[in-house]
Amino acid sequence: MPSSMKNGKFMGSVKVGPKGQIVIPKEVRQMFGIYPGDTMILLADAEKGIALERYEVFSHIADAIFAGKAREIYPEHPETESMEFAQDIKNLKEDE
């Protein structure tokens, strides 16, 4: 897999396997502290693309929303929408 890493940024290619799996390159796992057994959250938007992040990052966001900081975090969204998003995050971990 050809790849490039400089100035804290990484670019590389990955192949999708027959079961839809990809391998996160070692350099990226090290950069973000991703270890075997970690839970990742995948967000997909037909217009914006795909994002992959550690569960803990979104768990902290959900905790802040539940603590009444929804307007600070997502000022462009109604608070009820942010609360639903936060609950969905927490439900992901419970579903494991």
N, C-alpha and C positions, 0 to 999 in steps of 0.2 A: 504494500500500500504506500504509494508516494505521499509524503506529508511534509509540512513546513511549520516550524515553530520559531517565532521571534517576538520580542517585546511583549511577552505574556499572552500571545495569541497563537492559535493553532488552526491550521487548515489541512485537511486530509480527506481521503475518500474511504468509504466503507461499502462493503457489498451486503446486500440483503440475502440471507440464507433461505433455504426452502421452507422454513417454518416462520419466515418473516423476522428473524432475529438479525441484529447487528452487533458487532463488537465495538465497544467504546475504546478507542486507542489508549494505550498505556500512558502516554504523555498527558492526555486529557484527564484520565482517572487520577493521576498524581496531582495535576493542577488543581482539581476540585475536591480532592480527598474522597474519592469514591472507592468503596471497598466491597468485596464479595458479600452478598447478603443485604446490602443497602437497598432501601426502597426508593425508587425513582418515580417521579410524576411526569407523565407525558401529556402535554397540552397540544391540541391540534385545532387549527382554525382554517377553513377552506380558503380564506383570503390572505391570512397573515403567515401561515406556515405551521411548522412543528417546533415545539420547544421541549427540552428534557432538563429536569432539575431534580436535585435531591429532595426527598420528602420533607426533611427537616426545615428547609428554606420556606416551603409553603406552610408548614405547620406553624412557624413563627408568625407568618402573615395572618393566618387564621386566628391565632391567639390575640394578635393586635386588633383584629376586626371585632372579636368577641369582647375585647376590653374597651370598646367604644371608639376606636380610631378608624372606622370605616371611611369616613369623609376625608381623613388625612391621607389614607393609602390610595383610595380610588375616588377622588372627588367628582369624576365625570359619571359615576354610576350611582343609582339609587341605593340607599343603605340596605334595603331589603335584598337587593341583588347581591351585594357584598356579603351579607349574612348567609345567603344560600350558598355562595361560592365557598365561604369558610366552612360551612357544615359539610359540603361535598368533599372538601379536603380531608376533614377528620374522618368521614365515612370511608374514604379510600383505605386508610390504615386498618380500620375495623374489619373491612372485607377480606383482609389477607388470611 
